[in-house]
């Protein structure tokens, strides 16, 4: 997942088969609200401190004074490569960890390590490599690991990744694991949702025996406004209602419990320019996530939660292409979950 993703409507879908009959894990993941932060965006390679520029001026996430940040839990995106020898874009993993783990832990801010993403892969062939990976970022405020698997990985690679996760869970049972996958949101009764890659991931997760995982749906880039792709209102995909339709489809078609499903919209104008996630969509989605007791809510991305400072057409990595104040989406989501008592920053037990 990046701010420039291909339309999901072009991805082939396969039959659910036995996936629809498989039972979900008996235990549910702890609820988390955390926006994604693309670490490569606004990065200073000399320091590798996680940095954003919500008002157009670059500042560290931890020590910055912008109210746009929200200061809740944050999902770091994306680590790629082989576990234990991973990188963050062009930056070495240890440099990123040294610059940020202690700062987040000291500030009492929870964080999730997200791997893979659109156009990249994260693999893990050994328990020793996975242990080096986890240990590098470990602190009482490491909430979990997110595997964003969109394309390119073989079933064997995904199965190996899952075997390593199961081994970690045996040693660190409180660590949260999520799997971020692409989805459509058909409203024509077909329940079209997960693509072939996502179905493969779900099969592998279930076969592995991993407990308490979350399936994180990328509720974005549905393609043309059609009931085969989304919930249509006034000639466009209604992005808030389409997100919930995707959840219902995955729950009904694949038997994934609602409390193991979480969602990640792309705020503002999506790569499919007719797919626009507004602040009103954010309010609707936050309320629905609370009412349905889903596993979590995230958004792509902290860097896009600000108006553009020039003429921009379509999606942009640095702004929403909407006339909304900096931090508008973060404030809607943060207020919704603060009001509900949802805890997104508590340290692991």
Residue pairs with C-beta under 8 A, 6 or more apart in sequence:
1 36
1 77
1 78
1 117
1 118
1 148
1 150
1 180
1 218
1 264
1 300
2 38
2 117
2 118
2 119
2 300
2 317
3 38
3 266
3 271
3 300
3 301
3 303
3 304
3 315
3 316
3 317
4 118
4 271
4 315
4 317
5 118
5 150
5 218
5 220
5 221
5 266
5 270
5 271
6 118
6 221
6 271
7 221
7 222
7 223
7 271
7 272
8 182
8 183
8 184
8 195
8 218
8 221
8 222
8 223
8 229
9 184
9 222
9 223
9 224
9 229
10 223
11 182
11 195
11 196
11 197
12 195
12 196
13 184
13 192
13 194
13 195
13 196
14 195
14 196
14 199
16 199
16 253
16 254
19 199
19 202
19 203
19 206
19 253
19 254
19 255
20 253
20 254
20 255
21 255
22 203
22 206
22 254
22 255
23 255
24 255
24 256
24 257
24 260
25 210
25 211
25 212
25 213
25 260
26 211
27 211
27 212
28 212
28 257
28 259
28 260
28 295
29 144
29 176
29 177
29 178
29 212
29 213
29 214
29 259
29 260
29 295
29 296
30 143
30 176
30 343
31 294
31 295
31 296
31 342
31 343
31 344
32 73
32 110
32 112
32 143
32 144
32 176
32 262
32 295
32 296
32 298
32 344
33 72
33 73
33 296
33 297
33 298
33 333
33 334
33 337
33 342
33 344
34 72
34 73
34 74
34 75
34 110
34 111
34 112
34 143
34 296
34 298
34 344
35 70
35 72
35 74
35 75
35 298
35 299
35 300
35 301
35 302
35 305
35 330
35 333
36 75
36 77
36 114
36 264
36 298
36 299
36 300
36 301
36 302
37 50
37 52
37 61
37 74
37 75
37 76
37 77
37 301
37 302
37 303
38 77
38 78
38 301
38 302
38 303
38 317
39 50
39 76
39 77
39 78
39 88
39 89
39 91
39 96
40 88
40 89
40 90
40 91
41 52
41 301
41 303
41 317
41 318
42 51
42 52
42 53
42 58
42 303
43 51
43 89
43 91
44 51
44 58
45 90
45 91
47 99
48 88
48 91
48 95
48 96
48 98
48 99
48 100
49 60
49 61
49 62
49 99
49 100
49 103
50 60
50 61
50 62
50 74
50 76
50 99
50 100
51 58
51 59
51 60
51 61
52 58
52 59
52 61
52 64
52 66
52 68
52 69
52 302
52 303
53 59
53 303
53 306
53 318
54 66
54 68
54 69
54 302
54 305
54 306
54 326
54 327
55 66
55 68
55 306
55 326
56 306
56 309
59 65
59 66
61 69
61 74
62 100
62 103
62 104
62 107
62 109
66 326
66 327
67 327
67 331
68 305
68 306
68 326
68 327
68 330
69 302
69 327
69 330
70 327
70 330
70 331
70 334
71 109
72 109
72 110
72 330
72 334
72 344
72 345
73 109
73 110
73 111
73 112
73 143
73 344
73 345
74 104
74 109
74 110
74 111
74 112
74 302
75 111
75 112
75 113
75 114
75 146
75 298
76 88
76 100
76 111
76 112
76 113
76 114
77 114
77 117
77 148
77 301
78 88
78 114
78 115
78 116
78 117
78 120
78 122
78 148
79 86
79 87
79 88
79 93
79 113
79 114
79 115
79 122
79 133
80 86
80 87
80 88
80 115
80 116
80 117
80 120
80 121
80 122
81 87
81 121
81 122
81 123
82 123
82 124
82 125
82 129
83 122
83 123
83 124
83 125
83 126
83 129
83 130
83 132
83 133
83 164
84 124
84 126
84 128
84 129
84 130
84 131
84 132
84 133
85 93
85 129
86 93
86 115
86 122
86 133
87 93
88 96
93 133
93 136
94 136
97 136
97 137
100 111
101 136
101 137
101 138
101 139
101 142
102 139
104 110
104 111
104 139
104 141
105 139
105 140
105 141
108 141
108 345
108 347
109 141
109 345
110 141
110 142
110 143
110 344
110 345
110 346
110 347
111 137
111 141
111 142
111 143
112 142
112 143
112 144
112 145
112 146
112 176
112 178
113 137
113 142
113 144
113 145
113 146
114 145
114 146
114 147
114 148
114 180
115 122
115 145
115 146
115 147
115 148
116 122
116 147
116 148
116 149
116 150
116 153
116 180
117 148
117 150
118 148
118 150
118 151
121 152
121 153
121 157
122 147
122 148
122 161
123 153
123 157
123 160
123 161
124 130
124 133
124 160
124 161
124 164
125 160
126 164
127 164
127 167
129 164
130 164
130 165
130 167
130 168
131 168
134 145
134 168
134 172
134 175
140 347
140 348
141 345
141 347
141 348
142 175
142 348
143 175
143 176
143 348
144 175
144 176
144 177
144 178
145 165
145 168
145 175
145 176
145 177
145 178
146 177
146 178
146 179
146 180
146 216
147 161
147 165
147 177
147 178
147 179
147 180
148 180
149 158
149 179
149 180
149 181
149 197
149 198
149 201
150 180
150 181
150 182
150 197
151 197
153 161
153 197
155 200
155 204
158 200
158 201
158 204
159 204
159 207
159 208
162 204
162 205
162 207
162 208
162 210
163 208
165 177
165 208
165 210
166 208
166 209
166 210
168 175
169 175
169 177
169 210
169 211
174 348
174 349
175 348
176 212
176 214
177 210
177 212
177 213
177 214
178 213
178 214
178 215
178 216
178 262
178 295
178 296
179 201
179 202
179 205
179 213
179 214
179 215
179 216
180 216
180 217
180 218
180 264
181 194
181 195
181 197
181 198
181 201
181 202
181 215
181 216
181 217
181 218
182 194
182 195
182 197
182 198
182 218
183 193
183 194
183 195
183 198
183 217
183 218
183 219
183 246
183 249
183 250
184 192
184 193
184 195
184 222
184 223
184 228
184 229
184 230
184 246
185 193
185 219
185 222
185 229
185 230
185 231
185 237
185 242
185 243
185 245
185 246
185 249
186 192
186 193
186 227
186 228
186 229
186 230
186 245
186 249
187 227
187 230
187 231
187 232
187 242
187 245
188 227
188 228
190 228
191 249
191 252
191 253
192 228
192 229
192 249
193 217
193 246
193 249
193 250
193 253
193 254
194 202
194 250
194 253
194 254
199 254
202 215
202 254
202 256
205 213
205 215
212 260
213 260
214 260
214 261
214 262
214 295
214 296
215 250
215 256
215 260
215 261
215 262
215 295
216 261
216 262
216 263
216 264
216 295
216 296
216 298
217 243
217 246
217 247
217 250
217 261
217 262
217 263
217 264
218 264
218 266
218 300
219 239
219 242
219 243
219 246
219 263
219 264
219 265
220 239
220 264
220 265
220 266
220 270
220 271
220 275
220 277
220 300
221 266
221 270
221 271
221 272
221 275
222 229
222 230
222 237
222 242
222 272
222 275
223 229
223 230
223 272
223 275
224 272
224 274
225 232
225 235
225 236
225 237
225 274
226 232
229 237
230 237
230 238
230 239
230 242
230 245
230 275
231 237
231 238
231 241
231 242
231 245
232 238
233 241
236 274
236 275
236 276
237 274
237 275
238 281
239 265
239 270
239 275
239 276
239 277
239 278
239 281
240 277
240 278
240 280
240 281
240 282
240 283
240 284
240 285
240 288
241 284
243 263
243 265
243 281
243 285
243 288
244 285
244 288
244 292
246 263
247 258
247 261
247 263
247 292
247 294
250 256
250 261
251 257
251 258
251 261
258 292
258 293
258 294
259 293
259 294
259 295
260 295
261 294
261 295
262 294
262 295
262 296
262 297
262 298
263 285
263 289
263 294
263 296
263 297
263 298
264 297
264 298
264 299
264 300
265 277
265 281
265 282
265 285
265 299
265 300
266 277
266 299
266 300
266 301
266 304
266 315
267 277
267 282
267 299
267 300
267 301
267 304
267 305
267 320
267 329
268 276
268 277
268 304
268 315
268 319
268 320
268 321
268 322
268 324
269 275
269 276
269 314
269 315
269 316
269 320
269 321
269 322
270 276
270 277
270 315
271 314
271 315
273 313
273 314
273 315
276 322
278 322
279 322
279 324
279 328
279 329
279 332
282 299
282 329
282 332
282 333
283 332
283 336
285 297
286 297
286 332
286 333
286 336
286 337
287 336
289 296
289 297
290 336
290 337
290 340
290 342
297 333
297 337
299 305
299 329
299 330
299 333
302 330
303 317
303 318
304 316
304 317
304 318
304 319
304 320
305 320
305 326
305 327
305 328
305 329
305 330
306 318
306 319
306 320
306 326
306 327
307 319
307 320
307 322
307 323
307 324
307 325
307 326
308 316
308 318
308 319
308 320
308 321
309 319
312 319
312 321
313 321
314 321
315 321
320 329
337 344
